Amino acid sequence: MQFGFSIVGVAFLAMLFVPNIRWAKNQPQGYDEIAAHEDKTLLALERAGQVLTTTSAVVFVCPRGFSLPWLLWLLAALLLMVLYEVAWVRYFRDGEKLDGMYQPLGPIPVPIASLPVAAFLLLGIWYQSPIAVVSAVILGVGHIGIHLGHLREL
């Protein structure tokens, strides 16, 4: 684990935030109603995980950089983020409907929630940072838990 400024982390965060900003400007009808029923514990874990994961993505760097086998962790994380973008493109293309946010992407359940969490977990492994890994796990419990709750409610 090494501190520094990670341009890789910034790039991952940009991939995360850009579709979310577009979504926030035009939330699907019914989202506010479903969000009102979110479990408060999961919401607290999600918020804490968001802060910790965002910070970890920027302040840690991989001490071994782009050497094998560490590069494979980064490439796997990048692949998950590309799949995340694909899930958003499908959502926006299909009319930005509430149930579209929760449609599986092949075998991947709730991809808009699960893919970035998994990507940031792998990014934490690439950083060799237990703090970044634990941050992604906290985020995952809250974020994926909330989205699975939304899916059950639908």
NUTIZA-163437 format. One record per residue (C-alpha): residue number from 1; x, y, z. Coordinates in pm, whole numbers, plus 50000, padded with zeros to 5 digits. Example, Ala and Ser with C-alpha at 12.3 -4.5 7.8 and 13.67 -1.06 7.14 Angstrom:
<robas>
<vexmi 1, xx 51230, yy 49550, zz 50780> $
<vexmi 2, xx 51367, yy 49894, zz 50714> $
</robas>
This chain:
<robas>
<vexmi 1, xx 50000, yy 50000, zz 50000> $
<vexmi 2, xx 50144, yy 50333, zz 49895> $
<vexmi 3, xx 50002, yy 50683, zz 49916> $
<vexmi 4, xx 50006, yy 50917, zz 49619> $
<vexmi 5, xx 49774, yy 51067, zz 49362> $
<vexmi 6, xx 49617, yy 50808, zz 49134> $
<vexmi 7, xx 49519, yy 50922, zz 48788> $
<vexmi 8, xx 49389, yy 50566, zz 48737> $
<vexmi 9, xx 49154, yy 50617, zz 49032> $
<vexmi 10, xx 49040, yy 50950, zz 48890> $
<vexmi 11, xx 48966, yy 50781, zz 48556> $
<vexmi 12, xx 48763, yy 50509, zz 48731> $
<vexmi 13, xx 48569, yy 50774, zz 48924> $
<vexmi 14, xx 48498, yy 50964, zz 48601> $
<vexmi 15, xx 48360, yy 50643, zz 48449> $
<vexmi 16, xx 48144, yy 50607, zz 48759> $
<vexmi 17, xx 48020, yy 50964, zz 48790> $
<vexmi 18, xx 47943, yy 51060, zz 48429> $
<vexmi 19, xx 47644, yy 50827, zz 48380> $
<vexmi 20, xx 47527, yy 50893, zz 48737> $
<vexmi 21, xx 47519, yy 51267, zz 48672> $
<vexmi 22, xx 47309, yy 51211, zz 48360> $
<vexmi 23, xx 47079, yy 50979, zz 48555> $
<vexmi 24, xx 47044, yy 51229, zz 48844> $
<vexmi 25, xx 46925, yy 51499, zz 48605> $
<vexmi 26, xx 46639, yy 51278, zz 48486> $
<vexmi 27, xx 46555, yy 51010, zz 48742> $
<vexmi 28, xx 46301, yy 50756, zz 48628> $
<vexmi 29, xx 45942, yy 50791, zz 48735> $
<vexmi 30, xx 45879, yy 50603, zz 49059> $
<vexmi 31, xx 46237, yy 50614, zz 49185> $
<vexmi 32, xx 46162, yy 50852, zz 49473> $
<vexmi 33, xx 45887, yy 50624, zz 49599> $
<vexmi 34, xx 46106, yy 50315, zz 49594> $
<vexmi 35, xx 46400, yy 50503, zz 49748> $
<vexmi 36, xx 46180, yy 50611, zz 50040> $
<vexmi 37, xx 46173, yy 50250, zz 50162> $
<vexmi 38, xx 46550, yy 50197, zz 50174> $
<vexmi 39, xx 46692, yy 50028, zz 50481> $
<vexmi 40, xx 46863, yy 50295, zz 50694> $
<vexmi 41, xx 47153, yy 50064, zz 50791> $
<vexmi 42, xx 47224, yy 49982, zz 50427> $
<vexmi 43, xx 47197, yy 50351, zz 50340> $
<vexmi 44, xx 47452, yy 50441, zz 50611> $
<vexmi 45, xx 47689, yy 50169, zz 50483> $
<vexmi 46, xx 47643, yy 50290, zz 50127> $
<vexmi 47, xx 47722, yy 50653, zz 50218> $
<vexmi 48, xx 48026, yy 50557, zz 50427> $
<vexmi 49, xx 48144, yy 50326, zz 50149> $
<vexmi 50, xx 48103, yy 50600, zz 49889> $
<vexmi 51, xx 48322, yy 50840, zz 50085> $
<vexmi 52, xx 48583, yy 50577, zz 50169> $
<vexmi 53, xx 48594, yy 50428, zz 49819> $
<vexmi 54, xx 48614, yy 50765, zz 49644> $
<vexmi 55, xx 48894, yy 50877, zz 49874> $
<vexmi 56, xx 49080, yy 50545, zz 49843> $
<vexmi 57, xx 49058, yy 50553, zz 49464> $
<vexmi 58, xx 49243, yy 50883, zz 49456> $
<vexmi 59, xx 49496, yy 50861, zz 49741> $
<vexmi 60, xx 49644, yy 50514, zz 49683> $
<vexmi 61, xx 49875, yy 50405, zz 49403> $
<vexmi 62, xx 50001, yy 50063, zz 49309> $
<vexmi 63, xx 50354, yy 50022, zz 49446> $
<vexmi 64, xx 50443, yy 49784, zz 49163> $
<vexmi 65, xx 50274, yy 49992, zz 48895> $
<vexmi 66, xx 50202, yy 49811, zz 48573> $
<vexmi 67, xx 50412, yy 49497, zz 48622> $
<vexmi 68, xx 50269, yy 49148, zz 48583> $
<vexmi 69, xx 50075, yy 48995, zz 48755> $
<vexmi 70, xx 49950, yy 49321, zz 48910> $
<vexmi 71, xx 49854, yy 49455, zz 48570> $
<vexmi 72, xx 49600, yy 49173, zz 48538> $
<vexmi 73, xx 49412, yy 49302, zz 48845> $
<vexmi 74, xx 49393, yy 49646, zz 48687> $
<vexmi 75, xx 49279, yy 49506, zz 48352> $
<vexmi 76, xx 49008, yy 49299, zz 48522> $
<vexmi 77, xx 48889, yy 49609, zz 48710> $
<vexmi 78, xx 48887, yy 49808, zz 48386> $
<vexmi 79, xx 48685, yy 49535, zz 48212> $
<vexmi 80, xx 48424, yy 49553, zz 48488> $
<vexmi 81, xx 48402, yy 49931, zz 48447> $
<vexmi 82, xx 48357, yy 49891, zz 48070> $
<vexmi 83, xx 48072, yy 49645, zz 48137> $
<vexmi 84, xx 47927, yy 49902, zz 48378> $
<vexmi 85, xx 47928, yy 50159, zz 48097> $
<vexmi 86, xx 47759, yy 49904, zz 47869> $
<vexmi 87, xx 47485, yy 49856, zz 48131> $
<vexmi 88, xx 47427, yy 50232, zz 48145> $
<vexmi 89, xx 47421, yy 50264, zz 47766> $
<vexmi 90, xx 47155, yy 49990, zz 47756> $
<vexmi 91, xx 46955, yy 50170, zz 48028> $
<vexmi 92, xx 46966, yy 50506, zz 47848> $
<vexmi 93, xx 46898, yy 50348, zz 47506> $
<vexmi 94, xx 46598, yy 50154, zz 47637> $
<vexmi 95, xx 46414, yy 50466, zz 47755> $
<vexmi 96, xx 46547, yy 50524, zz 48109> $
<vexmi 97, xx 46274, yy 50323, zz 48280> $
<vexmi 98, xx 46292, yy 50230, zz 48648> $
<vexmi 99, xx 46300, yy 49856, zz 48592> $
<vexmi 100, xx 46579, yy 49902, zz 48336> $
<vexmi 101, xx 46818, yy 49995, zz 48617> $
<vexmi 102, xx 46787, yy 49647, zz 48766> $
<vexmi 103, xx 46800, yy 49429, zz 48455> $
<vexmi 104, xx 47080, yy 49170, zz 48464> $
<vexmi 105, xx 47365, yy 49197, zz 48216> $
<vexmi 106, xx 47407, yy 48835, zz 48115> $
<vexmi 107, xx 47473, yy 48648, zz 48441> $
<vexmi 108, xx 47549, yy 48969, zz 48633> $
<vexmi 109, xx 47266, yy 49072, zz 48866> $
<vexmi 110, xx 47192, yy 49444, zz 48920> $
<vexmi 111, xx 47495, yy 49539, zz 48708> $
<vexmi 112, xx 47460, yy 49913, zz 48762> $
<vexmi 113, xx 47514, yy 49847, zz 49134> $
<vexmi 114, xx 47739, yy 49541, zz 49137> $
<vexmi 115, xx 47989, yy 49609, zz 48857> $
<vexmi 116, xx 48145, yy 49930, zz 48993> $
<vexmi 117, xx 48171, yy 49781, zz 49342> $
<vexmi 118, xx 48352, yy 49477, zz 49203> $
<vexmi 119, xx 48574, yy 49703, zz 48991> $
<vexmi 120, xx 48676, yy 49916, zz 49290> $
<vexmi 121, xx 48741, yy 49600, zz 49491> $
<vexmi 122, xx 48983, yy 49483, zz 49220> $
<vexmi 123, xx 49132, yy 49831, zz 49203> $
<vexmi 124, xx 49198, yy 49805, zz 49578> $
<vexmi 125, xx 49374, yy 49473, zz 49521> $
<vexmi 126, xx 49582, yy 49635, zz 49247> $
<vexmi 127, xx 49670, yy 49915, zz 49490> $
<vexmi 128, xx 49758, yy 49643, zz 49743> $
<vexmi 129, xx 49556, yy 49847, zz 49989> $
<vexmi 130, xx 49348, yy 49669, zz 50253> $
<vexmi 131, xx 49181, yy 50004, zz 50321> $
<vexmi 132, xx 49062, yy 50035, zz 49961> $
<vexmi 133, xx 48940, yy 49672, zz 49960> $
<vexmi 134, xx 48747, yy 49711, zz 50286> $
<vexmi 135, xx 48603, yy 50041, zz 50158> $
<vexmi 136, xx 48468, yy 49865, zz 49848> $
<vexmi 137, xx 48322, yy 49586, zz 50060> $
<vexmi 138, xx 48142, yy 49839, zz 50281> $
<vexmi 139, xx 48013, yy 50014, zz 49971> $
<vexmi 140, xx 47904, yy 49683, zz 49822> $
<vexmi 141, xx 47705, yy 49572, zz 50125> $
<vexmi 142, xx 47513, yy 49900, zz 50128> $
<vexmi 143, xx 47483, yy 49977, zz 49757> $
<vexmi 144, xx 47411, yy 49629, zz 49627> $
<vexmi 145, xx 47185, yy 49560, zz 49926> $
<vexmi 146, xx 46981, yy 49870, zz 49851> $
<vexmi 147, xx 46948, yy 49785, zz 49483> $
<vexmi 148, xx 46846, yy 49427, zz 49558> $
<vexmi 149, xx 46581, yy 49573, zz 49788> $
<vexmi 150, xx 46460, yy 49797, zz 49504> $
<vexmi 151, xx 46447, yy 49497, zz 49274> $
<vexmi 152, xx 46241, yy 49297, zz 49525> $
<vexmi 153, xx 46003, yy 49589, zz 49566> $
<vexmi 154, xx 45949, yy 49616, zz 49191> $
</robas>
